[in-house]
């Protein structure tokens, strides 16, 4: 998470520093941020799938409500 925020503010810094012109530094830092964000969410999904983290249990809470409607 820290690397994602670091690259976000790094891109903002380059955007202000170079005046909004075409900047490879801005594109590079934002591309890294997108890649890190995708890796973060894939990691969260895999950790939940393999039981390394526990979900909040909303799926279990919805089942009785659906059964009552039927």
N, CA, C and O atoms as CSV, one atom per row, in Angstrom:
chain,resi,resn,atom,element,x,y,z
A,1,UNK,N,N,0.831,-1.185,0.000
A,1,UNK,CA,C,0.000,0.000,0.000
A,1,UNK,C,C,0.879,1.252,0.000
A,1,UNK,O,O,0.583,2.239,-0.673
A,2,UNK,N,N,1.948,1.185,0.760
A,2,UNK,CA,C,2.823,2.356,0.819
A,2,UNK,C,C,3.470,2.641,-0.533
A,2,UNK,O,O,3.623,3.800,-0.917
A,3,UNK,N,N,3.847,1.590,-1.253
A,3,UNK,CA,C,4.433,1.801,-2.577
A,3,UNK,C,C,3.421,2.379,-3.560
A,3,UNK,O,O,3.781,3.164,-4.437
A,4,UNK,N,N,2.160,1.991,-3.414
A,4,UNK,CA,C,1.121,2.533,-4.284
A,4,UNK,C,C,0.975,4.031,-4.049
A,4,UNK,O,O,0.942,4.812,-5.000
A,5,UNK,N,N,0.887,4.430,-2.783
A,5,UNK,CA,C,0.759,5.850,-2.472
A,5,UNK,C,C,2.023,6.624,-2.844
A,5,UNK,O,O,1.944,7.763,-3.304
A,6,UNK,N,N,3.185,6.006,-2.645
A,6,UNK,CA,C,4.438,6.655,-3.013
A,6,UNK,C,C,4.461,6.977,-4.506
A,6,UNK,O,O,4.822,8.088,-4.897
A,7,UNK,N,N,4.078,6.016,-5.336
A,7,UNK,CA,C,4.085,6.247,-6.785
A,7,UNK,C,C,3.004,7.225,-7.211
A,7,UNK,O,O,3.181,7.951,-8.189
A,8,UNK,N,N,1.890,7.256,-6.494
A,8,UNK,CA,C,0.847,8.236,-6.791
A,8,UNK,C,C,1.368,9.656,-6.577
A,8,UNK,O,O,1.209,10.520,-7.439
A,9,UNK,N,N,1.990,9.888,-5.423
A,9,UNK,CA,C,2.500,11.230,-5.141
A,9,UNK,C,C,3.762,11.553,-5.935
A,9,UNK,O,O,4.055,12.721,-6.187
A,10,UNK,N,N,4.501,10.534,-6.325
A,10,UNK,CA,C,5.653,10.757,-7.197
A,10,UNK,C,C,5.191,11.259,-8.563
A,10,UNK,O,O,5.789,12.175,-9.129
A,11,UNK,N,N,4.124,10.657,-9.089
A,11,UNK,CA,C,3.565,11.123,-10.355
A,11,UNK,C,C,3.025,12.529,-10.246
A,11,UNK,O,O,3.171,13.325,-11.174
A,12,UNK,N,N,2.397,12.850,-9.113
A,12,UNK,CA,C,1.892,14.202,-8.887
A,12,UNK,C,C,3.038,15.208,-8.831
A,12,UNK,O,O,2.930,16.312,-9.364
A,13,UNK,N,N,4.134,14.820,-8.185
A,13,UNK,CA,C,5.309,15.685,-8.114
A,13,UNK,C,C,5.860,15.970,-9.513
A,13,UNK,O,O,6.146,17.120,-9.845
A,14,UNK,N,N,6.005,14.937,-10.322
A,14,UNK,CA,C,6.525,15.129,-11.675
A,14,UNK,C,C,5.552,15.945,-12.525
A,14,UNK,O,O,5.978,16.713,-13.388
A,15,UNK,N,N,4.264,15.786,-12.287
A,15,UNK,CA,C,3.270,16.546,-13.030
A,15,UNK,C,C,3.400,18.036,-12.734
A,15,UNK,O,O,3.356,18.860,-13.648
A,16,UNK,N,N,3.559,18.381,-11.458
A,16,UNK,CA,C,3.718,19.790,-11.096
A,16,UNK,C,C,5.095,20.325,-11.492
A,16,UNK,O,O,5.217,21.478,-11.905
A,17,UNK,N,N,6.111,19.506,-11.369
A,17,UNK,CA,C,7.478,19.940,-11.665
A,17,UNK,C,C,7.649,20.261,-13.145
A,17,UNK,O,O,8.299,21.246,-13.498
A,18,UNK,N,N,7.074,19.441,-14.000
A,18,UNK,CA,C,7.278,19.611,-15.434
A,18,UNK,C,C,6.145,20.373,-16.101
A,18,UNK,O,O,6.125,20.474,-17.328
A,19,UNK,N,N,5.217,20.904,-15.351
A,19,UNK,CA,C,4.187,21.768,-15.877
A,19,UNK,C,C,3.108,21.096,-16.703
A,19,UNK,O,O,2.436,21.775,-17.479
A,20,UNK,N,N,2.916,19.811,-16.573
A,20,UNK,CA,C,1.847,19.131,-17.293
A,20,UNK,C,C,2.175,18.789,-18.732
A,20,UNK,O,O,1.299,18.313,-19.454
A,21,UNK,N,N,3.399,19.011,-19.176
A,21,UNK,CA,C,3.785,18.629,-20.528
A,21,UNK,C,C,3.918,17.125,-20.633
A,21,UNK,O,O,3.716,16.415,-19.648
A,22,UNK,N,N,4.254,16.631,-21.807
A,22,UNK,CA,C,4.399,15.183,-21.957
A,22,UNK,C,C,5.618,14.733,-21.151
A,22,UNK,O,O,6.742,15.164,-21.407
A,23,UNK,N,N,5.380,13.889,-20.207
A,23,UNK,CA,C,6.435,13.474,-19.307
A,23,UNK,C,C,6.476,11.961,-19.211
A,23,UNK,O,O,5.474,11.320,-18.896
A,24,UNK,N,N,7.631,11.400,-19.480
A,24,UNK,CA,C,7.778,9.961,-19.317
A,24,UNK,C,C,7.822,9.582,-17.847
A,24,UNK,O,O,7.432,8.474,-17.478
A,25,UNK,N,N,8.299,10.503,-16.995
A,25,UNK,CA,C,8.343,10.209,-15.563
A,25,UNK,C,C,6.949,10.054,-14.974
A,25,UNK,O,O,6.722,9.176,-14.142
A,26,UNK,N,N,6.018,10.895,-15.393
A,26,UNK,CA,C,4.641,10.807,-14.902
A,26,UNK,C,C,4.023,9.499,-15.361
A,26,UNK,O,O,3.413,8.785,-14.566
A,27,UNK,N,N,4.175,9.181,-16.636
A,27,UNK,CA,C,3.609,7.942,-17.166
A,27,UNK,C,C,4.212,6.712,-16.504
A,27,UNK,O,O,3.502,5.753,-16.200
A,28,UNK,N,N,5.509,6.741,-16.283
A,28,UNK,CA,C,6.178,5.595,-15.674
A,28,UNK,C,C,5.697,5.387,-14.243
A,28,UNK,O,O,5.404,4.257,-13.853
A,29,UNK,N,N,5.612,6.458,-13.454
A,29,UNK,CA,C,5.199,6.295,-12.063
A,29,UNK,C,C,3.733,5.884,-11.961
A,29,UNK,O,O,3.375,5.103,-11.081
A,30,UNK,N,N,2.886,6.395,-12.843
A,30,UNK,CA,C,1.480,6.001,-12.801
A,30,UNK,C,C,1.279,4.578,-13.317
A,30,UNK,O,O,0.393,3.871,-12.836
A,31,UNK,N,N,2.082,4.151,-14.283
A,31,UNK,CA,C,2.005,2.769,-14.757
A,31,UNK,C,C,2.450,1.798,-13.658
A,31,UNK,O,O,1.860,0.732,-13.488
A,32,UNK,N,N,3.480,2.171,-12.928
A,32,UNK,CA,C,3.927,1.349,-11.806
A,32,UNK,C,C,2.835,1.284,-10.743
A,32,UNK,O,O,2.611,0.230,-10.147
A,33,UNK,N,N,2.161,2.394,-10.506
A,33,UNK,CA,C,1.083,2.422,-9.508
A,33,UNK,C,C,-0.062,1.496,-9.918
A,33,UNK,O,O,-0.603,0.774,-9.081
A,34,UNK,N,N,-0.428,1.512,-11.182
A,34,UNK,CA,C,-1.501,0.640,-11.653
A,34,UNK,C,C,-1.087,-0.825,-11.519
A,34,UNK,O,O,-1.887,-1.658,-11.095
A,35,UNK,N,N,0.144,-1.139,-11.873
A,35,UNK,CA,C,0.629,-2.514,-11.737
A,35,UNK,C,C,0.662,-2.973,-10.288
A,35,UNK,O,O,0.294,-4.108,-9.987
A,36,UNK,N,N,1.099,-2.098,-9.390
A,36,UNK,CA,C,1.121,-2.440,-7.972
A,36,UNK,C,C,-0.289,-2.622,-7.415
A,36,UNK,O,O,-0.522,-3.494,-6.578
A,37,UNK,N,N,-1.229,-1.798,-7.879
A,37,UNK,CA,C,-2.611,-1.916,-7.420
A,37,UNK,C,C,-3.215,-3.239,-7.869
A,37,UNK,O,O,-3.897,-3.905,-7.090
A,38,UNK,N,N,-2.972,-3.624,-9.112
A,38,UNK,CA,C,-3.468,-4.905,-9.611
A,38,UNK,C,C,-2.845,-6.048,-8.811
A,38,UNK,O,O,-3.546,-6.981,-8.419
A,39,UNK,N,N,-1.541,-5.986,-8.567
A,39,UNK,CA,C,-0.866,-7.030,-7.790
A,39,UNK,C,C,-1.409,-7.086,-6.363
A,39,UNK,O,O,-1.534,-8.169,-5.790
A,40,UNK,N,N,-1.731,-5.930,-5.786
A,40,UNK,CA,C,-2.281,-5.873,-4.435
A,40,UNK,C,C,-3.630,-6.580,-4.367
A,40,UNK,O,O,-3.863,-7.381,-3.462
A,41,UNK,N,N,-4.521,-6.293,-5.314
A,41,UNK,CA,C,-5.843,-6.911,-5.290
A,41,UNK,C,C,-5.783,-8.402,-5.631
A,41,UNK,O,O,-6.552,-9.189,-5.081
A,42,UNK,N,N,-4.890,-8.793,-6.520
A,42,UNK,CA,C,-4.713,-10.216,-6.797
A,42,UNK,C,C,-4.188,-10.921,-5.549
A,42,UNK,O,O,-4.622,-12.027,-5.228
A,43,UNK,N,N,-3.260,-10.284,-4.851
A,43,UNK,CA,C,-2.746,-10.851,-3.604
A,43,UNK,C,C,-3.821,-10.978,-2.539
A,43,UNK,O,O,-3.862,-11.973,-1.816
A,44,UNK,N,N,-4.695,-9.979,-2.432
A,44,UNK,CA,C,-5.804,-10.071,-1.486
A,44,UNK,C,C,-6.749,-11.213,-1.843
A,44,UNK,O,O,-7.199,-11.953,-0.968
A,45,UNK,N,N,-7.044,-11.350,-3.118
A,45,UNK,CA,C,-7.922,-12.430,-3.566
A,45,UNK,C,C,-7.304,-13.789,-3.249
A,45,UNK,O,O,-7.986,-14.671,-2.727
A,46,UNK,N,N,-6.022,-13.966,-3.560
A,46,UNK,CA,C,-5.367,-15.239,-3.306
A,46,UNK,C,C,-5.268,-15.538,-1.816
A,46,UNK,O,O,-5.445,-16.682,-1.400
A,47,UNK,N,N,-4.988,-14.526,-1.017
A,47,UNK,CA,C,-4.913,-14.725,0.435
A,47,UNK,C,C,-6.273,-15.129,0.993
A,47,UNK,O,O,-6.345,-15.957,1.902
A,48,UNK,N,N,-7.343,-14.560,0.466
A,48,UNK,CA,C,-8.684,-14.954,0.906
A,48,UNK,C,C,-9.015,-16.359,0.426
A,48,UNK,O,O,-9.596,-17.151,1.168
A,49,UNK,N,N,-8.655,-16.665,-0.791
A,49,UNK,CA,C,-8.955,-17.983,-1.375
A,49,UNK,C,C,-8.255,-19.107,-0.605
A,49,UNK,O,O,-8.856,-20.152,-0.355
A,50,UNK,N,N,-6.997,-18.900,-0.232
A,50,UNK,CA,C,-6.235,-19.925,0.463
A,50,UNK,C,C,-6.380,-19.850,1.984
A,50,UNK,O,O,-5.717,-20.601,2.700
A,51,UNK,N,N,-7.221,-18.973,2.480
A,51,UNK,CA,C,-7.502,-18.914,3.905
A,51,UNK,C,C,-6.459,-18.212,4.748
A,51,UNK,O,O,-6.450,-18.375,5.968
A,52,UNK,N,N,-5.580,-17.437,4.136
A,52,UNK,CA,C,-4.575,-16.714,4.906
A,52,UNK,C,C,-5.175,-15.519,5.635
A,52,UNK,O,O,-4.680,-15.110,6.685
A,53,UNK,N,N,-6.235,-14.967,5.077
A,53,UNK,CA,C,-6.987,-13.906,5.738
A,53,UNK,C,C,-8.443,-14.324,5.786
A,53,UNK,O,O,-8.888,-15.142,4.981
A,54,UNK,N,N,-9.174,-13.772,6.714
A,54,UNK,CA,C,-10.571,-14.133,6.855
A,54,UNK,C,C,-11.442,-12.993,6.355
A,54,UNK,O,O,-11.221,-11.828,6.686
A,55,UNK,N,N,-12.429,-13.351,5.558
A,55,UNK,CA,C,-13.344,-12.352,5.028
A,55,UNK,C,C,-14.279,-11.831,6.108
A,55,UNK,O,O,-14.261,-12.312,7.240
A,56,UNK,N,N,-15.085,-10.859,5.759
A,56,UNK,CA,C,-15.971,-10.220,6.725
A,56,UNK,C,C,-17.278,-10.972,6.918
A,56,UNK,O,O,-18.008,-10.666,7.861
A,57,UNK,N,N,-17.601,-11.923,6.087
A,57,UNK,CA,C,-18.758,-12.769,6.286
A,57,UNK,C,C,-20.060,-12.226,5.741
A,57,UNK,O,O,-21.122,-12.635,6.211
A,58,UNK,N,N,-20.034,-11.340,4.790
A,58,UNK,CA,C,-21.272,-10.826,4.211
A,58,UNK,C,C,-22.016,-11.898,3.438
A,58,UNK,O,O,-23.245,-11.872,3.372
A,59,UNK,N,N,-21.295,-12.833,2.856
A,59,UNK,CA,C,-21.952,-13.894,2.089
A,59,UNK,C,C,-22.858,-14.738,2.974
A,59,UNK,O,O,-23.954,-15.116,2.561
A,60,UNK,N,N,-22.405,-15.037,4.192
A,60,UNK,CA,C,-23.207,-15.834,5.099
A,60,UNK,C,C,-24.412,-15.047,5.596
A,60,UNK,O,O,-25.473,-15.623,5.839
A,61,UNK,N,N,-24.258,-13.746,5.747
A,61,UNK,CA,C,-25.343,-12.919,6.241
A,61,UNK,C,C,-26.471,-12.742,5.239
A,61,UNK,O,O,-27.597,-12.440,5.632
A,62,UNK,N,N,-26.196,-12.920,3.966
A,62,UNK,CA,C,-27.220,-12.742,2.939
A,62,UNK,C,C,-28.070,-13.978,2.719
A,62,UNK,O,O,-29.203,-13.861,2.253
A,63,UNK,N,N,-27.569,-15.135,3.034
A,63,UNK,CA,C,-28.297,-16.376,2.768
A,63,UNK,C,C,-29.655,-16.449,3.473
A,63,UNK,O,O,-30.637,-16.781,2.810
A,64,UNK,N,N,-29.774,-16.161,4.775
A,64,UNK,CA,C,-31.095,-16.242,5.411
A,64,UNK,C,C,-32.094,-15.236,4.825
A,64,UNK,O,O,-33.286,-15.534,4.755
A,65,UNK,N,N,-31.648,-14.094,4.420
A,65,UNK,CA,C,-32.555,-13.092,3.868
A,65,UNK,C,C,-33.113,-13.571,2.532
A,65,UNK,O,O,-34.280,-13.327,2.224
A,66,UNK,N,N,-32.300,-14.241,1.748
A,66,UNK,CA,C,-32.759,-14.753,0.456
A,66,UNK,C,C,-33.747,-15.895,0.670
A,66,UNK,O,O,-34.741,-16.000,-0.048
A,67,UNK,N,N,-33.475,-16.752,1.660
A,67,UNK,CA,C,-34.373,-17.871,1.929
A,67,UNK,C,C,-35.738,-17.394,2.444
A,67,UNK,O,O,-36.751,-18.032,2.158
A,68,UNK,N,N,-35.784,-16.300,3.187
A,68,UNK,CA,C,-37.047,-15.770,3.709
A,68,UNK,C,C,-37.915,-15.215,2.598
A,68,UNK,O,O,-39.141,-15.296,2.675
A,69,UNK,N,N,-37.297,-14.645,1.556
A,69,UNK,CA,C,-38.046,-14.057,0.456
A,69,UNK,C,C,-38.750,-15.147,-0.329
A,69,UNK,O,O,-39.875,-14.951,-0.789
A,70,UNK,N,N,-38.114,-16.278,-0.485
A,70,UNK,CA,C,-38.696,-17.385,-1.269
A,70,UNK,C,C,-39.788,-17.993,-0.506
A,70,UNK,O,O,-40.417,-18.941,-0.976
